Amino acid sequence: MIWIDYNITQAGGNFRVEGEWPGEVMGLDRQGNPGNKKRPLYQPGDVFIVNKDGWLVKQEELTSLMLTYESKKSTLSGQ
């Protein structure tokens, strides 16, 4: 897949992919609601590691581990 309708904005060592509206690449519609996009480019909590060829490789197990940790941390702290 070639992404031609998106911009990449960099600020220091951070960057993000921007679509026509905020959240488009994360599967949100123009009103900010979860859209019908079956495979968003990325979503909050995703973790990627860059390989030697420059590919960002999504780390499903690490993402799950981090989300589980955060939910348990919230439960334990009473939030």
N, C-alpha and C positions, 0 to 999 in steps of 0.2 A: 504494500500500500504506500502510495506517495501522498504526503500531506502538503498540499500547495496553498490552502486557504487559511493557514495559521501563521502567526508571528512568534518568534522567540525573543523574549525580553530578558536581558541579563542585568543584574545589580550585584556587583562584586563577584563573589564565587557562586551566587545563586542565579537560577534562571527559571522561567516558567513559559509554558506554551499558551498563547492567547488565541481565542477564536473570535467569532463575530460578536459574541456577548460574553460577559463574565460567567464562568462555569461551563461553557459549551464543551470543552475538552474533557470535563469530568461528568458528562452525561446529563447536565441540567438544561431545561428549556429556557427560553428567553425570560420567563418570569421567575426563574430560579428554582423551579420544581423538578424533581426527578423526571427525566424525559424518557423517551422510548428507545434510547440508544442502548443496544445490548452490550456493547463493549466500549466503555469510555476509555480514552487514552490513559488516564490515571484518575485516582480518587484519593481523598484524604486517608492517610495511614499507609499508602503504598510505599514500599521500599525497593529501590533499584540499586544494582551494583554495575558499574561500567566495566566491561571486559576489555581485553587487550586490543580488540578491533573497533572499540568505540561504541559498541551496542550497550544500551541500558537494559539490563536483564532484571525483570521483576522477580523479587524474592518472596514467594508466597508464604513459605514457612516462617520467615522472619517477621513478615507483616502480621501473620496470625499470632505469633508469640508476643509481639509488642501490643497488639490490641487486647489480648487476654490479660497481659500484665496491667495495662492502663485501667481496664474494667475492674480488676481485683483491687488495684490501688485505690480507686474511687470508693469501692464498697468498704474497704478497711478504714478509710479515713472518714467515713460517714457522709460523703458528698453525694 
